[in-house]
Amino acid sequence: MQSHPTSYLQAARAFRHFFGELRDVYLERETLFTQLELALLGREHALVVGPPGTAKSAIAGAVLGRIIDEHTGVASLFSKQLAESTVQTDLLGPVDFKVLTETGRTEYLTDEGMLGSRHAFLDEVFDGRDMLLRSILNVLFERELKHGRRVTSGRTESVVMTSNRYLSEVLARSPELLLAFADRLSFICFVPKSFARKESRAAMLQRFSQGSRPDLRAQLTSQQLELLQDAVARVKVPSLVLEGVELLADALERALSAQVSKLPDYVPTKYFSQRSAVKALWALKAAVVRDQLYRRPERPLEASVEDLDALRWFFLLGGPPSGETDALLKTVVDPRERAQLEIVRLEQRTFDEVLAKVRQELGGGLEREAQSLGAAENLSTADALSRSWQPAMASTEAKSLLSKLVPGPRHAQNRAPLLVAARALVAAMDHRLARGMAGQGEGRGGLSLLSSFQDVMDLCRTVPELRPGFIPLCESTGRFIESALEMIALTAESADFEDGLKLEGLVGLADNLEEELSRTADLVGVVGEGLPAVAERLHAVELASRQRVVGALRRRATVAFQATSTRGRRDPLETLAVDSRRLSQLEQSFIALDPSARGFRQELLLPLGLSYAREVLSSTPFERIEQYARAIQSVAENLRREGLPVDQVMAECREILDERLREHAKALSREVASAPLAAAAVLNGDAYVYYRGEFSSRAPDGELAALLGLDGQLAFARQGADSFFSEGVRESVAQAELAFLQSRVTYLRGWLTQLLTSLPAPDALKERAEAERTVDRLVRSRFPLLTLKEGELVRLKGVLALLGTLPGALGEGAQQLDAQLKGIDEDFGRYSRQVLERRAAA
């Protein structure tokens, strides 16, 4: 029965003696001990609630504190009484300050917390803060601590938690918290304040009147407990019992929920979830081992329908047996305790009623399952498919049979008729494959046909009894796939002969063919599991078919685009954008078929992009190069937005840009006449007004700089040259700017010369009044305003500095003008300083 029978029998005797001694000491606690036994055997947790003075903590300590290691003689137990001030480190272990200071990460020394012990006792658990309790639940359920990227596995097997609070109090305080406990704990027990039997109270009083204390000498080693826990893991649960667990859980949930409508204050103790269903299975296994330990040592480790009765300790709130509960209800005074006992009685009665119905229902399980499986309907459908293959029906049939055969019926007798239907379906598919691609007007079949084949092949390769036929089915499917790929390629090539086919229609056709090719590739992958060499050859055929499809559709799309282009619209940008949207979706469809098809949209759109750029760049008016640069930048951004090669388009438009800039330079080169300066105009400010009106407002200052900046922006389109623009364009703009500067410098020199001639020499200013009048006349001329406050000479020097870097005569001319400008600055500065000094001295 066990691999080490002697050790197992010793462990069984020790387990019985261990808990037998506890039962002798702590009277009328049979349910609690049963649940604690199941918790220890199944490595699960338990919660014990009840009023103070009911020995909850004493029992928990007496159980967990006496499970020792046979080598060390020490119990692996972590104990903690929770309070409002309890923090996470009190339970998980202190923070590792070495790691914290060195890395900044928060890690815990879990060996010093509850994860470092096999068992834990948490007293007054509901006195802790809600957030702390929630974090504890996650740690207990996962048996590990996640802190940052690190996960620390714990040793914890079973934790016993106690509380003096009634469940109704916990529910009123935090319903979500109680729900979380009910979902993660396998066993919850209520311990009443009073004894149900008078003799139990008498025995307790007699014991304490004699001054005797509980004599608990029996010990259970952790190694003995491990032997029993290993037996729990080996318990087999037949399909009939599994069905019983499911039926019991579902029926009990419905029945207990129905009680809520009858008793508004009632809340079911157990939360029915997928997690609780798994835990129920382990509770059942633990109950089988416990039954072997106490009642039937000869029984095999296999659960039976009778063992379902033990699940009452898992699904319900544990408490006194029914007779003791009735007796307690007659004497209980505390309304909270009465309510708790009423719940215990209600749930026990409901469980008994539900279990009786489940057992009765399990009696006819074979016939009921056969009826629910409907194997006859599956066989009838498979026969119909052998006469006329309907892809949608075949897919549904294959999926239905797969769900019924894997993992399979609970009763082995019900598997045979399903296998008959499955074999008939595989034979029907083989018959359909033999008819080839275009049989009976089906054409190439499409997605639904390919999907139906894949679903049947999934059935054939997954069900063990059908696997011998998988290789022959792969051979037939491989031949069909080759024909299907050829048909898909021919479908695309036939588009060349459909005159009315538009771009939108090509998009739909491309998407449909891509879906079929992808589905075919999936089918090839299934074939590869049986015939790898065939699948490798089919992958090559599929790739060639994709290339043929893309090639044919590209040819047809080019013709359709040229026939329906929107280039007749007035706005060239709108033309470009509309056609770009039309081609974008089509290109994406092509790329899905074959990634090498990228660039098709650009190929057709490039002529439109070039036309748009030429039209805008040749017609956009501008007065300054900076304005033209913004137009060029806008064109470039629009081209990029449509995915066109801006460098290629700009290179094609180079001559247009050169010509527009030459024309601009020619317009700048017009001669600016300098009117003769009368003495009055020099002194009364008219010369200043003329300068600002005829020179400054029309000056091409900075045009060369703007041109060089634009040249830099177009560096991506130079195609290996040092400059995008021709040398002639730069010279023309520079010459126009230099000529204009020549006129201005000449004007400024004439203005200053006549101004200094009209004013008295500084040496002639003997009186302060004369100096004051001279300064006043100098100010009214506005020459100081222009040169000092407005910084005209400085600005002109900056423009000349750039022109002076040019080679040849242009650079020399700029340097000569700069020298003249320097002379103007020095002459004016010298005169103005001397006049101001005279005024100050006088």
C-alpha positions in Angstrom: 0.0 0.0 0.0 2.8 2.4 0.9 6.5 2.4 0.0 7.5 2.3 3.7 4.7 0.4 5.4 6.4 0.2 8.9 7.1 3.9 9.0 3.7 4.7 7.6 2.0 2.6 10.3 4.0 4.2 13.0 3.1 7.6 11.7 -0.6 6.6 11.6 -0.4 5.4 15.2 1.4 8.6 16.3 -1.2 10.8 14.5 -4.1 9.0 16.2 -2.5 9.1 19.6 -1.5 12.7 19.2 -5.1 13.9 18.5 -6.7 11.3 20.8 -4.9 12.8 23.7 -6.1 16.3 22.7 -9.7 15.1 22.5 -9.5 13.7 26.0 -8.3 17.0 27.3 -10.5 19.4 25.3 -14.0 18.2 25.4 -16.7 18.8 22.8 -14.2 20.0 20.2 -14.5 17.1 17.8 -15.3 19.2 14.7 -12.4 21.6 15.4 -9.9 18.7 15.8 -11.3 17.1 12.6 -10.7 20.3 10.6 -7.2 20.7 12.1 -6.4 17.1 11.1 -7.5 17.7 7.6 -5.6 21.0 7.4 -2.4 19.4 8.5 -2.8 16.5 6.2 -3.6 18.7 3.2 -1.1 21.4 4.0 -3.9 24.0 4.3 -4.9 26.7 6.7 -7.6 27.0 9.3 -9.5 29.8 11.1 -11.0 29.3 14.5 -13.5 31.9 15.9 -15.6 32.1 19.0 -16.0 34.0 22.3 -13.1 34.3 24.8 -12.5 31.5 27.2 -13.1 28.6 24.7 -9.5 27.3 24.6 -9.0 28.3 21.0 -5.4 29.6 21.5 -4.6 26.7 23.8 -5.7 24.2 21.3 -3.8 25.9 18.5 -0.6 26.0 20.6 -1.1 22.4 21.8 -1.4 21.2 18.2 1.3 23.2 16.4 3.7 23.5 19.3 4.1 19.7 19.6 4.8 18.9 16.0 8.6 18.6 16.3 11.6 17.7 14.1 12.8 14.3 15.1 16.4 15.3 14.7 16.3 18.6 16.7 13.3 18.0 18.9 12.2 21.6 18.2 8.9 22.7 16.7 9.1 24.7 13.5 6.5 27.2 14.7 6.0 31.0 14.3 3.6 32.6 16.7 2.3 36.1 16.8 -0.6 37.9 18.4 -1.9 40.6 16.1 -2.9 44.1 17.2 -3.7 47.4 15.5 0.0 48.3 15.8 1.2 45.1 14.1 3.2 45.9 10.9 4.3 43.8 8.0 7.8 43.2 9.3 6.4 41.7 12.4 5.1 38.8 10.3 7.4 38.7 7.3 10.6 39.3 9.0 12.8 42.5 9.5 14.0 44.5 6.5 17.5 43.6 5.3 19.2 46.9 6.0 22.4 45.8 4.2 20.6 45.3 1.0 18.6 48.5 1.5 21.7 50.7 2.1 23.7 49.1 -0.8 21.0 48.8 -3.5 18.0 50.9 -2.3 15.8 47.7 -2.6 13.5 46.6 0.3 14.0 42.9 1.1 13.0 41.0 4.1 14.8 38.4 6.2 12.0 35.9 5.8 13.7 33.2 7.8 12.8 35.2 10.8 9.2 35.5 9.8 6.3 33.1 9.4 7.6 32.0 5.9 10.6 30.6 7.7 8.6 28.1 9.7 6.5 25.1 8.6 3.6 26.1 10.9 2.3 29.4 12.1 -0.1 30.5 14.8 -1.7 34.0 14.4 -3.7 34.9 17.5 -6.5 37.5 17.3 -6.0 37.8 13.6 -8.9 40.2 13.0 -7.3 42.8 15.4 -4.8 43.6 12.7 -5.4 46.3 10.1 -7.2 45.3 6.9 -4.4 46.0 4.6 -2.0 43.9 6.7 -4.4 41.0 6.7 -4.9 41.2 2.9 -1.1 41.1 2.4 -0.9 38.1 4.8 -3.6 36.2 2.8 -1.6 36.6 -0.5 1.6 35.4 1.2 -0.2 32.4 2.8 -1.9 31.3 -0.4 1.2 31.7 -2.6 3.6 30.5 0.1 6.0 33.1 -1.2 6.9 36.7 -0.9 7.3 39.0 -3.9 9.4 42.1 -3.2 10.5 43.9 -6.3 11.9 41.5 -8.9 12.8 39.0 -6.2 10.6 36.1 -5.1 11.3 34.3 -1.9 9.7 30.9 -1.4 8.6 30.0 2.1 8.4 26.8 4.1 4.9 27.4 5.4 2.6 24.5 5.2 -0.3 25.2 7.6 -1.3 28.3 9.5 -3.9 28.3 12.3 -5.6 31.7 13.0 -7.9 32.5 15.9 -10.1 35.3 16.8 -12.5 36.2 19.7 -14.7 38.1 17.2 -17.9 36.5 15.8 -18.1 36.3 12.0 -21.0 38.6 12.0 -18.8 41.3 13.6 -16.1 40.8 10.9 -18.8 40.9 8.2 -20.1 44.2 9.6 -16.7 45.7 9.8 -15.3 44.6 6.4 -17.3 42.2 4.1 -14.5 42.1 1.5 -12.0 41.0 4.1 -14.2 38.1 5.3 -14.8 37.1 1.7 -11.0 37.0 1.0 -10.5 34.8 4.1 -13.3 32.5 3.1 -11.8 32.1 -0.4 -8.2 31.3 0.7 -8.8 29.3 3.9 -9.9 25.7 3.6 -11.4 25.3 7.1 -13.3 27.7 9.4 -14.7 26.6 12.7 -16.9 28.2 15.4 -16.3 27.2 19.0 -19.3 27.9 21.3 -18.9 29.4 24.8 -20.9 26.6 26.6 -20.9 22.8 26.7 -23.8 21.0 25.2 -23.5 18.1 27.7 -23.6 18.5 31.4 -21.1 15.8 32.0 -18.5 17.7 30.0 -18.8 20.7 32.3 -18.7 18.4 35.3 -15.6 16.6 34.0 -13.9 20.0 33.5 -14.7 21.2 36.9 -13.7 17.9 38.5 -10.3 18.2 36.8 -9.6 21.7 37.9 -10.9 21.2 41.4 -8.2 18.6 41.9 -5.6 21.0 40.6 -4.7 18.8 37.6 -3.4 20.4 34.5 -3.7 19.0 30.9 -1.2 16.2 30.6 -0.1 16.4 26.9 2.9 14.1 26.4 2.2 12.7 22.9 4.3 14.2 20.1 4.1 14.0 16.4 7.2 14.5 14.3 7.3 16.5 11.1 8.8 13.5 9.4 5.8 11.4 10.4 3.4 14.1 9.2 5.3 14.2 5.9 4.6 10.5 5.3 0.9 11.1 5.8 1.0 14.2 3.6 2.7 12.2 0.8 -0.2 9.7 1.1 -2.6 12.5 0.5 -0.9 13.4 -2.7 -1.2 9.8 -3.9 -4.9 9.6 -3.4 -6.8 8.9 -6.7 -10.1 10.6 -7.4 -12.2 8.7 -10.0 -14.1 10.6 -12.5 -17.4 9.7 -10.8 -16.2 11.3 -7.6 -14.9 14.3 -9.5 -18.4 14.7 -10.9 -19.7 14.5 -7.4 -17.5 17.2 -6.2 -18.7 19.5 -9.0 -22.3 18.7 -8.5 -22.0 19.1 -4.7 -20.3 22.5 -5.0 -22.8 23.8 -7.6 -25.9 22.5 -5.8 -24.6 23.7 -2.4 -23.9 27.2 -3.6 -27.4 27.5 -5.0 -29.0 26.1 -1.9 -27.0 28.3 0.5 -27.7 31.4 -1.7 -31.4 30.5 -1.5 -31.2 30.6 2.3 -30.1 34.3 2.1 -33.6 35.3 0.8 -35.2 33.4 3.8 -32.7 34.8 6.4 -31.6 38.3 5.4 -28.8 38.3 8.0 -27.3 35.1 6.8 -24.2 35.1 4.7 -22.7 31.8 3.4 -19.4 31.0 5.1 -17.7 29.6 2.0 -17.0 31.7 -1.1 -17.5 29.3 -4.1 -14.7 30.0 -6.7 -12.4 28.1 -8.9 -9.8 28.3 -6.2 -12.2 26.8 -3.7 -13.0 24.0 -6.1 -9.3 23.0 -6.3 -9.0 23.2 -2.5 -12.1 21.1 -2.1 -10.3 18.3 -4.1 -7.4 18.4 -1.7 -9.7 18.4 1.3 -11.3 15.3 -0.1 -8.0 13.6 -0.5 -7.0 14.5 3.0 -10.4 13.0 4.2 -9.6 9.7 2.5 -6.2 9.4 4.4 -7.9 10.4 7.6 -10.6 7.8 7.1 -7.8 5.2 6.6 -6.0 6.3 9.7 -9.1 6.1 12.0 -11.7 3.8 10.5 -10.6 1.6 7.6 -6.8 1.0 7.6 -7.3 -1.6 4.8 -9.0 0.8 2.4 -7.1 1.9 -0.8 -6.1 5.4 -1.3 -8.9 6.1 -3.7 -11.8 8.4 -3.1 -15.4 7.1 -3.2 -18.8 8.7 -3.3 -19.2 8.0 0.4 -16.2 10.3 1.1 -18.1 13.3 -0.3 -19.7 13.5 3.2 -16.3 14.7 4.6 -16.5 17.9 2.4 -19.0 19.3 5.0 -15.9 20.3 7.0 -14.6 22.2 4.0 -17.7 23.9 2.6 -19.4 24.7 5.8 -18.7 26.6 9.0 -17.5 24.0 11.4 -19.3 23.7 14.8 -21.0 21.3 17.2 -22.7 18.2 15.8 -26.5 18.6 15.2 -27.5 17.1 18.5 -25.1 19.4 20.5 -26.2 22.4 18.4 -29.9 21.8 19.3 -29.0 21.5 23.0 -26.9 24.7 22.9 -29.6 26.7 21.2 -32.0 25.9 24.2 -29.7 27.5 26.7 -27.7 30.1 24.8 -28.2 33.8 25.9 -25.9 35.8 23.8 -27.7 36.8 20.5 -24.4 36.7 18.6 -23.7 33.2 19.6 -27.3 32.1 18.9 -27.0 33.6 15.4 -23.7 31.7 14.9 -25.2 28.4 16.0 -28.2 28.9 13.8 -25.9 29.3 10.8 -24.1 26.0 11.8 -27.4 24.2 12.0 -28.7 25.7 8.8 -25.6 24.9 6.8 -25.4 21.3 8.1 -29.0 20.6 7.3 -28.7 22.1 3.8 -25.5 20.1 3.2 -27.3 16.8 4.2 -30.2 17.6 1.8 -27.9 18.5 -1.1 -25.6 15.5 -0.6 -28.5 13.1 -0.7 -29.6 14.5 -4.0 -26.1 14.4 -5.4 -25.7 10.8 -4.4 -29.0 9.9 -6.1 -28.0 11.8 -9.2 -24.6 10.1 -9.3 -26.4 6.7 -9.4 -27.6 7.3 -13.0 -24.4 9.1 -14.0 -23.5 6.7 -16.9 -26.8 7.2 -18.7 -27.1 10.9 -17.8 -23.6 11.5 -19.2 -24.3 9.5 -22.4 -27.4 11.5 -22.9 -25.6 14.8 -22.4 -22.8 13.8 -24.8 -25.1 13.1 -27.7 -22.7 10.7 -29.5 -25.6 9.6 -31.8 -26.0 13.2 -33.1 -22.2 13.4 -33.7 -22.3 10.2 -35.7 -25.3 11.3 -37.7 -23.5 14.6 -38.6 -20.4 12.8 -39.6 -22.3 10.5 -41.9 -24.0 13.5 -43.5 -20.6 15.2 -44.0 -19.3 12.1 -45.8 -22.1 12.6 -48.4 -21.7 16.4 -48.7 -18.9 18.2 -47.0 -20.1 21.4 -45.4 -17.1 23.3 -44.0 -18.9 25.2 -41.2 -20.7 22.0 -40.0 -17.4 20.0 -40.2 -15.6 22.6 -38.0 -18.4 22.6 -35.4 -18.4 18.8 -35.4 -14.6 18.5 -35.0 -14.6 21.0 -32.1 -17.5 19.3 -30.4 -15.9 15.9 -30.6 -12.6 17.3 -29.4 -14.2 18.9 -26.3 -15.9 15.6 -25.5 -12.9 13.3 -26.0 -10.3 15.5 -24.3 -9.9 14.9 -21.5 -12.8 12.5 -22.1 -16.1 11.3 -20.5 -16.1 10.5 -16.9 -17.4 7.0 -17.7 -15.2 5.0 -20.1 -18.2 3.3 -21.7 -19.3 6.6 -23.2 -16.0 7.1 -25.0 -16.5 4.3 -27.6 -19.5 5.9 -29.5 -17.7 9.2 -29.6 -14.7 7.6 -31.2 -16.9 6.0 -33.8 -18.2 9.5 -34.8 -14.7 10.9 -34.8 -13.4 8.2 -37.1 -16.3 8.8 -39.4 -15.5 12.5 -39.5 -11.8 11.8 -40.4 -12.9 9.5 -43.1 -15.3 12.1 -44.5 -12.5 14.6 -44.6 -10.3 12.1 -46.4 -13.0 11.6 -48.9 -13.4 15.4 -49.5 -9.6 15.7 -50.0 -9.7 13.1 -52.6 -12.1 15.2 -54.7 -9.5 17.9 -55.1 -9.9 21.7 -55.3 -12.7 22.4 -57.7 -15.1 19.5 -57.3 -18.8 20.0 -57.6 -18.7 23.7 -58.2 -16.9 24.6 -54.9 -14.2 26.6 -56.5 -11.1 27.0 -54.4 -13.1 26.5 -51.2 -11.9 29.6 -49.3 -11.2 30.1 -45.7 -14.0 28.0 -44.3 -12.9 24.9 -46.2 -9.3 25.3 -45.0 -10.5 25.9 -41.4 -12.6 22.8 -41.4 -9.6 20.7 -42.5 -7.4 22.2 -39.8 -10.1 21.5 -37.1 -10.4 17.9 -38.1 -6.6 17.4 -38.2 -6.4 18.9 -34.7 -9.0 16.3 -33.6 -7.0 13.5 -35.3 -3.6 14.5 -33.8 -5.0 15.2 -30.3 -7.1 12.1 -29.6 -4.8 9.1 -28.9 -7.1 6.6 -30.6 -7.1 8.6 -33.8 -3.3 9.3 -34.1 -2.5 6.2 -36.2 -4.5 7.8 -39.0 -2.8 11.2 -38.6 0.1 10.5 -41.0 -2.1 9.3 -43.9 -4.3 12.3 -43.4 -1.3 14.5 -43.6 -0.3 13.0 -46.9 -3.8 13.7 -48.4 -3.9 17.2 -47.0 -0.4 17.9 -48.4 -1.6 17.1 -51.9 -4.7 19.2 -51.5 -2.6 22.2 -50.1 -0.4 22.2 -53.2 -3.5 22.4 -55.5 -5.0 25.1 -53.2 -1.9 27.2 -53.5 -1.9 27.0 -57.3 -5.6 27.9 -57.4 -5.0 31.0 -55.1 -2.2 32.2 -57.4 -4.4 31.7 -60.5 -7.2 33.7 -58.8 -4.9 36.7 -58.5 -3.6 36.3 -62.1 -7.1 36.3 -63.4 -7.5 39.9 -62.2 -5.6 41.0 -65.3 -8.6 40.2 -67.4 -11.2 42.0 -65.2 -11.5 45.4 -66.8 -13.9 46.9 -64.3 -11.8 46.0 -61.2 -11.0 49.1 -59.2 -8.4 49.7 -56.5 -11.0 49.2 -53.7 -11.9 45.8 -55.2 -8.2 44.9 -55.3 -7.8 45.7 -51.6 -10.6 43.2 -50.8 -9.2 40.6 -53.1 -5.7 40.9 -51.7 -7.0 40.7 -48.1 -9.0 37.6 -48.9 -6.1 35.9 -50.6 -3.8 36.7 -47.8 -6.2 35.2 -45.3 -6.4 32.0 -47.3 -2.6 31.8 -47.7 -2.2 32.4 -43.9 -4.7 29.7 -43.2 -2.9 27.4 -45.6 0.3 28.1 -43.8 -1.3 27.1 -40.6 -2.5 23.9 -42.2 1.1 23.3 -43.5 2.3 23.7 -39.9 -0.1 20.9 -38.8 1.1 18.7 -41.7 4.7 19.4 -40.5 4.0 17.6 -37.2 3.5 14.4 -39.1 5.5 14.9 -42.3 8.3 17.5 -41.8 9.8 17.0 -45.2 6.4 17.5 -47.0 5.8 20.6 -44.9 9.2 22.1 -45.9 8.4 21.6 -49.6 4.9 23.1 -49.1 6.4 26.2 -47.4 8.5 26.9 -50.5 5.4 26.5 -52.7 3.5 28.9 -50.4 6.2 31.5 -50.7 6.2 31.2 -54.5 2.4 31.5 -54.5 2.6 34.7 -52.4 5.0 36.2 -54.8 2.9 35.3 -57.8 -0.2 36.8 -56.1 1.6 40.1 -55.3 3.1 40.3 -58.8 -0.3 39.9 -60.5 -2.1 42.3 -58.2 0.6 44.9 -58.6 0.2 44.8 -62.3 -3.5 45.1 -62.1 -3.3 47.9 -59.5 -1.0 50.0 -61.7 -3.5 49.8 -64.5 -6.4 50.6 -62.3 -4.6 53.5 -60.6 -3.7 55.1 -63.9 -7.2 54.8 -65.1 -8.9 56.3 -62.0 -6.3 58.7 -60.7 -7.7 61.9 -59.2 -5.0 64.1 -60.6 -7.7 66.3 -62.4 -8.4 68.1 -59.1 -7.4 71.7 -58.8 -5.4 71.5 -55.6 -2.3 69.5 -56.2 -1.8 68.7 -52.5 -5.4 67.4 -52.3 -4.7 65.3 -55.3 -1.6 63.8 -53.7 -3.4 63.2 -50.3 -6.4 61.5 -51.9 -4.3 59.2 -54.1 -2.0 58.5 -51.2 -4.9 57.2 -49.0 -6.2 55.1 -51.9 -2.8 53.4 -52.3 -1.8 53.1 -48.7 -4.4 50.4 -47.8 -3.5 48.5 -50.9 0.2 48.5 -50.1 -0.5 47.3 -46.6 -2.4 44.4 -48.1 0.5 43.7 -50.4 3.0 43.8 -47.6 0.9 41.3 -45.6 1.2 39.0 -48.6 4.9 39.6 -49.2 7.1 42.0 -47.2 9.2 42.6 -50.2 6.2 44.4 -51.8 7.0 47.5 -49.7 7.4 50.5 -52.0 4.5 49.9 -54.4 2.6 53.0 -53.1 5.7 55.2 -53.5 6.3 53.9 -57.0 2.8 55.0 -58.2 2.6 58.1 -56.0 6.1 59.5 -56.9 5.0 61.1 -60.2 2.1 62.8 -58.5 4.4 64.0 -55.7 6.8 65.4 -58.3 4.0 67.1 -60.1 2.8 68.7 -56.9 6.2 69.9 -55.9 6.9 71.4 -59.3 3.6 73.2 -59.4 4.0 74.7 -55.9 7.7 75.6 -56.2 7.3 77.2 -59.6 4.2 79.3 -58.7 4.6 80.3 -55.1 5.2 84.1 -54.9 7.8 85.5 -52.5 9.7 88.7 -51.8 12.4 87.2 -49.6 14.2 84.0 -49.7 13.1 83.2 -46.2 9.5 83.1 -47.5 10.4 80.8 -50.3 12.3 78.6 -47.8 9.1 78.2 -45.8 7.2 77.1 -48.9 9.9 74.6 -49.7 9.8 73.2 -46.2 6.1 72.9 -46.4 6.4 70.9 -49.6 9.0 68.7 -48.1 6.8 68.0 -45.0 3.8 67.1 -47.1 5.9 64.7 -49.2 7.3 63.1 -46.1 3.8 62.7 -44.7 2.8 60.8 -47.7 5.8 58.6 -47.5 7.6 59.9 -50.6 11.4 60.3 -51.0 11.9 64.0 -50.5 15.5 63.9 -51.6 14.6 62.5 -54.9 11.7 65.0 -55.5 13.8 68.0 -54.5 16.7 66.8 -56.7 14.2 66.7 -59.6 13.1 70.2 -58.8 16.6 71.7 -58.6 16.4 73.6 -61.8 13.0 75.1 -60.8 14.5 76.3 -57.5 17.6 77.7 -59.2 15.6 79.6 -61.8 13.2 81.1 -59.2 16.2 82.3 -57.1 18.0 83.7 -60.1 14.9 85.7 -61.0 14.7 86.9 -57.4 18.3 88.0 -57.4 17.8 89.8 -60.7 14.9 91.7 -59.1 17.1 92.6 -56.2 19.8 94.0 -58.5 17.8 97.0 -59.6 19.6 100.3 -59.0 18.5 102.4 -56.1 19.0 106.1 -57.0 20.4 108.3 -54.3 18.8 111.8 -54.4 21.1 114.7 -53.9 21.3 115.8 -50.2 20.4 119.5 -49.6 21.9 121.1 -46.5 18.4 121.5 -45.0 17.6 117.8 -45.5 20.8 116.8 -43.8 20.0 118.8 -40.7 16.2 118.5 -40.3 16.0 114.7 -40.5 14.7 114.4 -44.0 17.8 112.4 -44.9 16.9 109.9 -42.2 13.4 109.6 -43.5 14.6 109.1 -47.1 17.1 106.4 -45.9 14.5 104.5 -44.1 12.0 104.7 -46.9 14.2 104.0 -49.9 16.9 101.8 -48.4 16.0 100.0 -45.2 12.4 98.9 -46.2 13.6 97.6 -49.5 17.0 96.3 -48.5 17.8 92.7 -49.3 19.9 92.3 -46.2 20.3 88.7 -45.1 19.3 87.2 -48.4 22.6 85.5 -48.8 22.3 84.1 -45.3 18.8 82.9 -46.0 20.1 81.2 -49.2 22.9 79.5 -47.3 20.4 78.3 -44.6 18.1 77.0 -47.3 21.0 75.2 -48.9 21.7 73.5 -45.6 18.1 72.4 -45.2 18.3 70.8 -48.6 21.6 69.1 -47.9 19.8 65.7 -47.9 19.1 66.2 -51.7 22.6 67.3 -52.8 23.4 63.8 -54.1 27.1 64.1 -53.5 27.6 67.7 -54.5 29.0 70.4 -52.1 25.9 72.5 -52.5 22.3 72.0 -53.6 22.1 75.3 -55.4 24.4 76.2 -58.3 27.3 78.6 -57.9 25.6 81.1 -60.2 22.6 81.4 -57.8 24.8 82.2 -54.8 26.8 84.8 -56.8 23.6 86.5 -58.1 22.1 86.8 -54.7 25.4 88.0 -53.2 26.0 90.5 -56.0 22.5 92.0 -55.5 22.9 92.3 -51.8 26.4 93.8 -52.2 25.2 96.3 -54.8 22.4 97.4 -52.4 24.9 97.7 -49.6 27.1 99.9 -51.8 24.3 102.3 -52.4 23.5 102.6 -48.7 27.1 103.0 -47.6 27.6 105.7 -50.3 24.5 107.5 -49.1 25.6 107.3 -45.4 29.0 108.7 -46.4 27.5 111.6 -48.3 25.0 112.3 -45.5 27.8 112.4 -42.8 30.2 114.5 -44.9 27.6 117.2 -45.6 26.4 117.0 -42.0 29.9 117.6 -40.6 30.4 120.4 -43.2 27.2 122.1 -42.1 28.1 122.0 -38.4 30.9 124.1 -36.8 34.2 122.5 -36.1 34.7 121.4 -32.5 37.6 123.8 -32.0 35.4 126.7 -32.9 33.0 126.0 -30.0 34.2 128.4 -27.2 31.0 128.9 -25.4 28.7 126.3 -23.8 25.7 127.7 -25.6 27.4 127.2 -28.9 28.2 123.6 -27.9 24.6 123.0 -26.8 23.2 124.3 -30.1 25.6 122.1 -32.1 24.6 119.0 -30.1 21.0 119.9 -30.6 21.4 120.3 -34.4 23.3 117.0 -34.5 20.4 115.2 -32.7 17.8 116.8 -35.0 19.6 115.4 -38.0 18.8 111.9 -36.6 22.2 110.5 -37.6 23.0 109.6 -34.0 19.6 107.9 -33.8 20.4 105.8 -36.8 23.9 104.8 -35.9 23.8 104.6 -32.1 20.4 103.7 -30.9 19.2 101.8 -33.9 22.7 100.3 -34.5 22.5 100.6 -38.3 26.3 100.5 -38.8 26.7 97.4 -36.6 24.0 95.6 -38.6 25.5 96.5 -41.9 28.9 95.3 -40.7 27.3 91.9 -39.9 25.9 91.6 -43.4 29.3 92.6 -44.9 31.1 90.1 -42.7 29.3 87.2 -44.4 29.8 88.7 -47.9 33.5 89.2 -47.1 34.0 85.4 -46.8 33.1 84.9 -50.5 36.0 84.3 -52.9 37.0 86.7 -55.7 35.7 90.1 -56.4 32.6 89.8 -54.3 34.5 89.2 -51.2 37.0 92.0 -52.0 34.1 94.4 -52.7 32.5 93.5 -49.4 35.8 94.1 -47.5 36.2 97.5 -49.2 32.7 98.5 -48.2 33.4 97.3 -44.7 36.5 99.7 -44.6 34.3 102.6 -45.8 31.7 101.8 -43.1 34.5 101.7 -40.6 35.6 105.2 -41.7 32.0 106.5 -41.3 31.9 105.1 -37.9 35.2 106.6 -36.9 34.5 110.1 -38.4 31.1 110.4 -36.7 32.5 109.0 -33.4 35.4 111.4 -33.3 33.3 114.5 -34.1 30.5 113.6 -31.6 33.0 112.9 -28.8 34.8 116.2 -29.4 31.5 118.2 -29.4 30.3 116.5 -26.2 33.7 117.2 -24.6 33.5 120.9 -25.5 30.0 121.1 -24.0 31.2 119.5 -20.8 34.3 121.6 -20.6 32.4 124.9 -21.1 
